[in-house]
Amino acid sequence: MATAAVILIAYAIGSVPFAVIVSRALGLPDPRSYGSRNPGTTNVLRTGKKLAALLTLAGDGGKGWLAVFLAGRYAVDFGVGDAGIAACAVAVVLGHLYPVFLDFKGGKGVATAGGSLFALDLWLGSAVLATWVVMALLSRYASLASVVAAACAPACAYLMKLPMGTVWALVLVAALIVGRHRGNLRNLASGKERKIGEKEKEAAGAGARPTD
């Protein structure tokens, strides 16, 4: 019962739509009304407001961290084990992907998943973040960096000898994130994906569709 409760709480935390909240607070358009229509950091950045994008990133990453931290800090007192805590990492990502507050139409979950990794294990989060940075620098594709980092997360957890419940939870998180990037992967395969720093009109001229 306690495990089910903390998983539901984690899902509710994940459902908080920071892209929408930040945009409204700063008087910006609803991120679901332009670009990729994705309520996430990258789409908010399309407004040209870097502060709004930074706040969205902090909020989405922070809620991933918070959900898992709370479970690890307090839920253990109610008999919730490692598997239950790992399940909260999955739940908070699901909340971001399918938020109850936005008719179950959310973002891609990369920042939220990243935040949850740091709460699960600081070294795990650092290793996956380093993977993302290296891939982003080498390829200049944020989507590719996200997919590779997500796929590496369970492998890193296994090599660090974290509980198997955590490893399997991260396998599921990776599958969710890769699934959310199907459109990006199609654009990558066809050479139409927008690179980091590439202007929107340049990508449009190359035939890219905004999918991030």
Summary of the structure (lengths in Angstrom):
residues: 212
radius of gyration: 16.8
end to end distance: 37.1
largest distance: 56.5
contacts: 766
relative contact order: 0.13
helix: 74%
strand: 0%
